[in-house]
Amino acid sequence: MSSRLVVEVWILDDATAKSRVMEKLSTSSESWDCAASDTYISIIAPRLALFARDAMFLADPKDDDILLEVACGPGHLAIEAARAGVKKIIATDWSKAMLDGLKNTLKQESPKVSERVTPLHVDGQTLQGIDENSVDIAISLFGIFLFNDRTAACNSLMRVVKPGGKVIVSLWDSQKTEPSPTMFSVINTLVTYIKTNSNLANNTIPSTITDKDKMLIDLEKAGFVNIRSVPVSHSFCFADSDTLLKYFMGRNPVFDRLFLTLDEQQLEGCRRALIDEVYGKSSARDKECVMNGVAYMIIAEKPDSS
């Protein structure tokens, strides 16, 4: 049975409400298969890929390391690692369509790069089929924080990483910086609008993202040590408001189930709220806009058995 992803930025007080809303927000590998469209691969993934270089810098892999990417999507980090000289990369995702996107990209790379990457269709919460103590470095960019069972995911990472090996996971920062809006402030705008205008309003309580603290705890409980977080940020440029809308409201399973709770009039209001957050009072909405992607890279190590 496939696992579920759930948006972790909505915290529920009541257990029954939590179960009910999680069911509404849950998605499946098929949802991510649908997301692996031109919109996702051309607009969403390349912006998230900006963080791949940060992760590679912090991982500092040796050429003979085995690197595992969990929830790889179209595989920007895996390709970045192969180009950097890492000789073996296992790129996992539970969406076959996402892996097809990676395979298509690998065809455009030189054999020296493409032969280093092995796409693997597997649930990131179990990492079934990956041997115990078999990888030197495991990285997940904006993936594990969406898993329903992050405890299982962290335990699986502990199982497959070699003693002395390293894990890096990324997630968004909940702070808003001026003058540009951040990824979180835009997400918060969408969530606030949806919760105010849909039937989720009575079931959920607004919350800031506290995923960093929870992820630190999850990794520690799994047995990792020397856990620390490093802030990173990149500016996301959008050609116009239409491109911005496609980023957040075009084939993104994280939000698709939420948008289903809105009628067409409410959806239009949601679009306006999103544009207002990014463009402010500016009337030049056919112009380029900038949004800050402010995130954390959490680094942890598996204790060396020696």
Helices and strands as residue ranges (DSSP letters): H 15-25, H 29-35, H 38-39, I 40-44, H 45-48, H 50-59, E 66-69, H 76-83, E 88-93, H 96-107, H 111-114, E 117-121, E 135-141, G 144-146, H 150-160, E 161-172, H 183-197, H 211-222, E 225-238, H 241-249, H 253-259, H 264-279, E 289-301
